[in-house]
Amino acid sequence: MTEKNVWVTGATGYLGAGFIQFLRLQGVNCRQLDFRHSGYVDFPFDKSDSLFHFGDPSTNDKTCNDEDELRRQDLIIQEFLEFTQMRSFYISSALVYGLNGTLDFKTEDTIKPFNAYTRMKARREEIFASRGAKVLRISNTYGGNRDSKSLIIRVINHYLKGVPFNFQKSNGIRDYIFVHDVYEALSYMMWSIKDSRTFLNIGTGKGVSVSTVKSLVENELGLRPIKSSCENHQEESLDRNVLDVSGDCVPQRWMPRSPLHLGNAMEISRRRGNVG
């Protein structure tokens, strides 16, 4: 394995921090980077290095609505990519496709950003892609240190606290992927030198409803299913966000290894005794 540095922005965030830990366990040299505020010109970059950009504003960050600040960041990103000439990977979101649709989202589909966050992700996709980077659209990630706003983690935390989970609607269909599978997919992409594709979807390709998630958690905890007035869901719901992960969309030689029931079980085991 060639000695190289992997530079990671957003290294204190959910995916960025976990990815650094994942790579370091493989003996990869990882370096944290915030090129928006650093004098990166003096950093020891090499063209054999790789950059993974996780460091965008989060969904609740007011920066997503600050056009002047976004333009400032966009300019720094463009200058950075041109200066370093590294292989770069932009970590995007399946949400750029929008939420309404009856088919799995394909990489060639027109994206339909629907809020400030997804519009920001779409413009960053364009910047990175125009400079030869790969754009990796990640589906609904769960597991690890995911915050409590994630649906699966909210369901688990409710039951571990002894509080039944109630939801307002259950016809949302999502593609849930365990975080370790995401890290493996990103790692495969880093070493796939011959892969010439620009856009890839990272997910399982399987749609799961909110009520199914609830049932899986109840089953793992040995609880009697608690009926909700909203559990009459329809799998053909228009509130759907499922990625196409055919062979043309995912990293070569990679397949997700953690089915939802197993990922739920691992996450429940990890969180027992740690719910406040």
N, C-alpha and C positions, 0 to 999 in steps of 0.2 A: 504494500500500500504506500503510495507516494506521500512523503511528508509535506504537509500543507497546513495553512491556517484557514479556519472557517470563522468568518466575521458574522456576528449576529446582532441585529438591531432589535430593540424591544426585549432585551435580555432579562428584564425584571418582570415581564408579563407572563401570562399563563403558558402559551405555547413556546415562547422564546426561552424562558427559563428551563422548562422541561426538555427542550431540544438540546440545549447546551449540556445538560446532565447526561442525556442519552448518548451524545457523541463522545463526551469525555470518558464514559464507561467503555467505549470502543477504542480509546487511545488517540482520539482526534484532538488536535490543538484548536481550542475555541477561544475567540477573543470577542469581548463585548464592545459595542460601538454605538455611539450616538452622534452621527455625523451632522445632525441639525445644529449642534451647539459646540462641536469640538473642532480644533484645528487639525483636521484629518490629514492635511498635506504632509505632516511630519510623521505619520504612522508608517510602519514597515510593511506596506502592501506589496504583494507580488501577483503577477498575472496568473499564477497557478492556484491562487487562493480562491475561495468561494464566499459569496455574500448571501445570507438569508435575511430578508427584510420582513420582520414581524412588527416593526415599530411605528405603525400608524396610530392615529387617535382611536380611542375605543368608541363604542356605540353611544355612550353617554357623555362624551367629551365635547364641550362647547366649541372646540376648534373645528369640528366638522361643519359648523355654520359660519366660520370666520374665513371669508374668501381671501382676504389679504394675507392671513397667516398661512392658508393652504397654498397660495401662490408662492409665498416665500419658501415654504418647505419643498414644493415641487421644483423650484429652481435649484435648491441645494442638492436634491436627489439627482437631478439631471447632470449637474456639474460633477458630482461624486462618481456617477457611473461612467462618465466620459474620462475622468481623471484616472480611475483605477483600472478600467478595462478588465475587471474580474468577471468570472462566470457568476451570474446573479440570479436569485430566485425570489420572486415576489409572492408572499403568502396572502392570497386573496380569500374571498368568501363565496360560498354557493349562493348567498343572498343576492349577489349582483344579478342573478337571473330573474329575480322577483319571486313572489310567492304564489302566483296564480298560474296554473297550468295542469294539463291532464296527462302529460307524458314526462318521462325522465328528461332532465336538462342535459343537452349535449354541448360539447365545447363550441360547436359552430353556431349554436343558437344566439339570437340577438339578446343581449343583456338588457334588463329592465329595472335599473336601480329605482327604489321607491321612497328613499328617505336620504337625509344628509349623509349618513354613514355610508350607505351603499353607493351613493353618487361619488363620494370621496374615493372609495375603493375602485370604482370603475375608472376614474381619471388616473389613479396610480397604476392600474393595469396597463393603460395606454402608454404611460411614460416608460415603464420598465420594458414592455414588449417592443417599443420602438427602438430600444437600445440593446436588443438582443437577449434580454433576460427571459427566463421562463416564468409563466404565471400559473400558479398552482391554486386552484379553487378548492378550498377545504369545506367539507360538509359539517354537520352538527356534531362537534367534538364533545366527548364527555370523559370523565375519569381523571385520576391524578389530583392536581390541586385546582381543579375547575371551581370557579366561584359558585355561590349558592343560587345565583340567578338562572343557572342552567336548569332546564326542565327536569332532567333525570336526577340531578342532585337535589332539587327542591322536593321531588317525590320521596327520595330516600330519606332526606333529613326530616320530613314530616313524620314518616312512619317510625324512624328511630327515636323521635321525641314522643311517640305515642299519640300523634295527632293525625287523623285521617286526611288524605289529600283530596281536596275538592277543586274542580276546575270549571270554568265557565263554558268551555267548548271542548269537544274531544275529536272533532273531525279533521284536525290538522295532521298531515302526513309528513314525516321528516325522515331523513337518512342519517341515522346516528352511527358514529364511528368512534371506537375506543382510541384514546389519545396515543397509546403506544403504537398502534397501527399507523397513525399519522406520522409519527417520528420515523418509523421504518420506511414509509413511502418517501419521505423527504430525503432520507439517507440514500435510498436507491437512486433518486434523481441526481444527487450530488456526484455519484460515481458513474452515472450513465453518460459517458462522454459523447457517445455517438448518437444520442437521442436528439433529433433536430426539431422536435415539436415545441411550439411556443406555449400553448394552453393545454392544461391537463386538469381533469377532475379527480379529486382524492375523496373517495367515499366507499360505501358498500354496495350502492345501487339498490338497496332494499328500503322500501317505505314502511314506516311503523307509526301507528296512531298513538295519540296521547294516552288513551285508555289502555292500549296494549302495554305501554311502559308501566302504567299503574299496576296492571295485573301481574307483570313480571316481578315487580318489587314485592307485592303482596305474597306471591308464591314463594319467593326466596326467603322471606321472613316467616313463612308458615302461617300467614294470617288468612282469615276468612275474607273473601272478596267483599268489599263494601260497595254497594250499588250507588251510583250517582245518577241524578236525573238527566245528566248530559252524556251518558255513555252510549247512546244510540248513534254511533258514528257510521259514516259511509266511506269505504276505502277509495271511492272515485271522487272524493272531495276535491274542490278546486283549490283549497288551502293546502298546497302540496309543494314540497321542496326536496326532490329526490334526484340525485346525480346519475348521469349515464356513466358507468364505469366499465364499459366494454374494453377490449384490448387496445382500442385506439385512444383511450382516455387516461389510462392509469400507467404508472411506471412499469417498465418491462420487468418481469420476474417477481412482481409484488402482488400479493393478495392479502386483504385484511384477515387476521387470524382469530380475532375475538368476536364471536357472535354476541348479540345483545344480551342474551341471558347470562353468558359467562362474564361479560364486562360488568353487568349489574351486580353479579355475585361478588366479583373482586372489589368493586367500589363499596358495596355494603360492608364487606369484611374490613376494608381499610378505614371506614368511617365509624365503625362501632366504638363507642366510648369517647369519640372526638366531636360529638355534636353538642354545640352550646346553645 
